[in-house]
Amino acid sequence: MVSINPTTYATPLQEGEEVITIAASSIVSDENSLRNGLEIFAKWGLLCRENNVIGRNWGYLAGDDTIRFNELHPDHSANLKVFARGGWGAARLLERRQPWQKGWLLGFSDVSSILLSRLASGFDGNIHGPLITSLPKEPEWSKERLRSILFGESIPDLHGVSWHNGIARGPLVACNLTVASHLLGSSHMPSLKGAILVLEDIGEEPYRIDRMLTQWRLSGLLQGLAGLAFGDFVKCENQFSNEETYGFEVNEILKERSKDLQIPVIADLPVGHSSANAALPLGREALIDGNKGLLRVFSS
């Protein structure tokens, strides 16, 4: 794994700059949400280049690997590239050499793999935050938080629930647990030593969450963290009645797998697949306060 040491920094956006749409994962079919999301960027004074992504497909993917790779790495530069949706397929693009460019890259869920790979390659500007199609449903405070990050303004604190006391600082890493688990052992996973890690997920039963976090522990990754935070774990319930009777709830798993780490741990951050997905700039210096259940990200 590569240590988090960005050498190429994203510059704050200016009005009139271009936004490029990327469909790197599953088929994009919600045209209204795509257009509504782009309108929000337009209201911020940005020029939206709308690629022909609606309904484009190769099997269950939004185009074959070459089409999606070329969309991720266009022949013209732009200071902001935004993923249209998640699903599956982004990690397939990492099998090729990545000609990363300076600027901002925004998304979450399946495209966590691309954000983590780019961070591991020394590039700043990777934001774990709303997709174009999910942005219209975000509360106003979440939209404003994203705008503040992109335009270089101060970033409000996030508040959750304290699970383990303590205060720590370190570079911020946020990702989908399932997606990141499939990068472990590869060069696309940045080092987490001394980092503040934020995890979220959707649709995974508690035993699967247990299995993945155990893998992270066996790899020594959680033991090297400065701090740990959990966002939303949506639809992560037991699916069978006997497991509901004798199994664990997802929060029980998260608590048990983190209680012996002796680092600040907070939960219930508004990050992930729920009603709010607070934007988090990867690699930026952050502070976690386990006494107050607070996460602070420094703008520079």
N, C-alpha and C positions, 0 to 999 in steps of 0.2 A: 504494500500500500504506500501511496505517496503522501508526504506530509502536506498539511494545508499551508501553503506559502504563495499566495497569489503574486504574480509578477506582472500581470497585465490587468489594469484596472478600467472599469467602465466609468465613463464620464456622465454626469447628470444630463438628463434629456433637456432639450430646448424645444419650444414651440416651432412647428414646421418640420420637425424631423419625421422620418418614415417608420411605420410599423409593418413588419412582414408577418403574414400568417403562415404557420407551419402545421401540417397534418402528418405527424410522425408515427401515429399509432393506429387505432381503429378507425373505421369508416365514419366520416362526418356527415350526418344526415339532418341535423337540426339547423336549417338555414336561418330561421328567425333568431335563434339564440346567437348564432354567429354574427349576424348583422347588428343585433342589439349590442353585442359586446364590442364590436368595432366602433360603433357610434359613441361609446363611452370614451375610447381613446381619442376619437375625433373631437369630442367636447373639451378634451384637455389640450387641444391645439395641435394634435399629431395627424400626419397624413397616412391613411391606411391603404396599403396595397393588398387588395383582396384576391388571393390566389384562387384558382378554380378547383377548390377542394370538395365542394358539396357532392356527395354521392360517388366520388372517385373510389374505385376499389380494385384490389387484387386479392381474391378470397375474402377473408375477414379484415384485411388491412386497407388503409387509405392509399392504395397504390403500391407498386412493387418497391423493393428495397432501393433501387436506383433512383426512382422518382422521389421517394421520401428523403433519401440522403441528399440529393441535389437541392431539395427544398430547404433542408436544414443548413446547407452550405451554398447559398446562391452566389452567382457570379458578380453580384453587386453588394456592397456593404450597407448595413442599416444599424442604427444604434439600438433598436429594440426588435426582437423577434419573439412572437408569442405563439404558444401551442394552442391549437383549436380544441382538442379534446384528448382524453387519455384512452384507456382500454388495454391494448397490448400491441407490441411491435417495435417500440422505441429502442430496446436493447439490441435488436437485430442490426441496427445501424452502426453499433459500436464495433462490429467486426472489421470495419474498414478504418484506415488512417483518417483522423479527424483534422481538417484544416480550420481549426477554430479561429474566429475573428473577434476583435474587441467589441464590446457592447453588452447589452442586457439580453438575457434569455429567461422567459417567464413561463411557468407551468408547474404541475405537480402530478401525483399519482403515477401512472406508467412512465411519464417522462422524467421522473426522479432519476432514472438511470443516466439520462443525458446530462442533467444538471450536475450529478455527482462526478461523472467522467470529466466534464469540462472543468469543474473545480479541482479535480486531481491533476489536471494538466496545467494548472497555474493561472487560470482565468477567473477573474472577479466578474460580478454582474449576474450571477445565477440566482434567480428568485423563486423560492418555493411559494407559489401563490396561485390565484385563480387562473383558469383557462379562459380563452375567449368566450366559449359557450357557457361557462359557469359564472363569469363576471357579472352579468345582468342581475343574477339572483343574490348577489352579495349585499349585505347591509351597507348603508352609506359610509359608516365609519371604516369598514373594510376597504371600500373603494378608495377613500381618501388616504388611508394608510399606504396603499399601493402607489398612489400618485405621489405621495411624499417621498417614498423610497426612490422612485424613478427620477424625480426632479431634484434630488439631493437635499431634501428638507428633513427636519427632525422627525424621529419615529416614536410614536407613543408606546408606552409600556404595555405588555400583555399580562393579564392576571389569571391565575388558575388556583388550584388547591394544593396546599403544602402536604407532601408525604414524608419528606425527610429534610431536616433543618440543615442550614449551612449556606454560605455564600461563595460563589466561585465565578471566575472570568475565563473566557477562552473563545476560540473561533466557533461560530455557529454552523451546525449542520442539521438540516431538516430533510426528512425523506419518508416515503412510504416503506413500512417495514418489510412487506413481501418483496417489493421490487428491489430494495437494497440488499436483502438477504441473498438474492440471486447474483449479486455482484461480488460477494465475499470471495476473497482469494484471487481476484482479478486486479489488473492495473487501473481499472476504472473506479475503484473504491478509494477515496482519500483516507489518509490516516485519521483516526479518531482520538489519538492520544492527546489529552488535555483539552478536548473539544467539549462543547455543550451540544448535546444531541437531542433533537425533537423527533419523535416517531408518531406516525398515524397509520391507520389502515381501515379497510372496509371489507365486509363479507368473509372474514376468516373466523372460523370457530375457535373457542378458547384453547383447545388442545393444539391447534396449528400455531397460534400465537406463542404458546408454551414451547413448542418445538423450535420455532425460529429464534426466540430469545435465548433458548438453551444453546443453540448453535453459536450465537453471538458470544455467549459466556464461554463456551468451550474454545472459541477463537481468541479469547482474552480481550475482546473489544470493549465490552461494557466496563470491565475492571479498570481500563485506562482513561475513562472519561473524567472531565472536571465536573460535569453536571448532566442531568438527564431530565427530560420533560416529555410528557405524553399529551398528544392532541386527542382528536376524536377517534374512537374505534367503533365505527358505524356497522350495524348489522353483524356484530361479532358474538352472537348468542349461540348456545347449544341448539342443535337441530333435532335431537332425539330425546324422547321423554325420559329414558333411563339415564341419559347423561345430564339432563336437567336436574334429576333427583340426586345423582351421586357425583356430578362434575363440579367444575369451578366456573364462576362468572369471570368475564374477561378482566375486570378490575382486580380480582383476586390474583389472577396470574401476573398482571403487571406489577402489583405490589410485591408479591412473593419473589419474583425474579429480579427485583431491584433493591430489596430492603437491606441486603448485606453489603452494598457497594460503598457505603460510608461517604456518599457524596450528596449534594442537594438534589432532591427529586420533587418535581411538581407534576400535577396532572390536570386534566380538564381545560387545557388551553384551547382557544377557538381556532384550531388548525386542522384542516383535513376535509373530509367529505360531508360535513354537517352543514348547518345553516350559515356558518361563517368560516372563511378560510383566510386567516390573517397572513399577509405576505411576510416572508422571512428571507432576508438576503444572506445567502450561504457564504461562509468564509469571513464575514464581518465579525468584529469583536462584540461579544455579548456578555451580559452578567445575569446569572441566575441566583435568585434569592429564595432559598427554600424555607426561610422563616416567614416570609410574606406571600409566598406563592407567586412570585413576580419574575418575568423575563424582560430584560432591557437589551435593546440592540443599539449600538452606537452608530451614528450615521456616517462617520468617517474614522 
